[in-house]
Amino acid sequence: MPILNMNGNRFVRIVLIVFASWMALMPASLSASGKESAELPDPPVSKTKQKANEMLARTKPGYYTALFVTNRKGSKMSNARTRAVEACGTTCSSSPLPVTLISFSGKRLDARQIQLDWTTTSEVNNDYFEIERTLNPATGFQAVGSVKGQGNSAADVSYQFTDPNAETIYTYYRLKQVDLDGSFVYSRIIAIKGYHQELTVHAFPNPGSGKELAFIVAGETDKESISVRIYDQKGRLVYQNTKYILPENQQISLPGIATQPGSYHIKIRTKQQEASSSFVIIR
């Protein structure tokens, strides 16, 4: 009996050793056989990253693909979904679309106007285009005008719309193409820079008299005050006011500041820009 117990214990130990060795070799065996271990899940995406991804997606033609459309009578069209008007290059989608948009762009004409241009290469039952804009796409768009469509056309058709716009920041635009049955699709979103006028300052008259010294300021200025400095031809500071209140006519009036004939230099500064120019006092 003792011999049998000894052999049994030895057998158990051998089995445990073989099992432990087999378990230790398992990862290497799996790797050698080409099988991959379970991957860890991706870390969660932050809300800020999600918002940034959504804003980027809104500029792509396919963003509105899954949105339902509503006809003019207000009833939901169960089988209709909006499809972004696709911007085509040399090749367009083979699926038929009410309107095929091949270009949509915009540019600022001046301080108060933005011009939008777009071209279609085919139209089917196209009623009109509604132009929408916003300063922040995340808050939605507002209609600012409309342009009548061609109805049905197989040729290239160019459209243009001028929007009164004096914004100093980016403005975002999109087209809403509306069919004769009231269904509609959206174009991609484009962004137009705000108006930015360079700051300038000029003496008037120049040359002129020190008793009638005045300067005309043009461009963007701070609402509250600007910094004004005047130097003589030797670089000496003869006048300084870091909080000069600029009147509505945007003129700096400084009679009697520079009375000695000679060359002078004026420098003005706002929070964002700086400008300077030279002038001459003759008497």
Stockholm file with secondary structure:
# STOCKHOLM 1.0

chainA/1-283         MPILNMNGNRFVRIVLIVFASWMALMPASLSASGKESAELPDPPVSKTKQKANEMLARTKPGYYTALFVTNRKGSKMSNARTRAVEACGTTCSSSPLPVTLISFSGKRLDARQIQLDWTTTSEVNNDYFEIERTLNPATGFQAVGSVKGQGNSAADVSYQFTDPNAETIYTYYRLKQVDLDGSFVYSRIIAIKGYHQELTVHAFPNPGSGKELAFIVAGETDKESISVRIYDQKGRLVYQNTKYILPENQQISLPGIATQPGSYHIKIRTKQQEASSSFVIIR
#=GR chainA/1-283 SS CHHHHHHHHHHHHHHHHHHHHHHHHHHHHHHHTTCCCCCCCCCCCCHHHHHHHHHHHTTSGGGGTTCEEECTTSCEEEEEECCCCCBCSSSCCSSCCSEEEEEEEEEEEETTEEEEEEEEEEEEEEEEEEEEEESCGGGCCEEEEEEEEEEEESSCEEEEEEEECCCSSCEEEEEEEEETTSCEEECCCEEECCCCCCCEEEEESSSBCGGGCEEEEESCCCSSCEEEEEEETTSCEEEEEEEECCCTTCEEECTTSCCSSEEEEEEEECSSCEEEEEEEECC
#=GC SS_cons         CHHHHHHHHHHHHHHHHHHHHHHHHHHHHHHHTTCCCCCCCCCCCCHHHHHHHHHHHTTSGGGGTTCEEECTTSCEEEEEECCCCCBCSSSCCSSCCSEEEEEEEEEEEETTEEEEEEEEEEEEEEEEEEEEEESCGGGCCEEEEEEEEEEEESSCEEEEEEEECCCSSCEEEEEEEEETTSCEEECCCEEECCCCCCCEEEEESSSBCGGGCEEEEESCCCSSCEEEEEEETTSCEEEEEEEECCCTTCEEECTTSCCSSEEEEEEEECSSCEEEEEEEECC
//
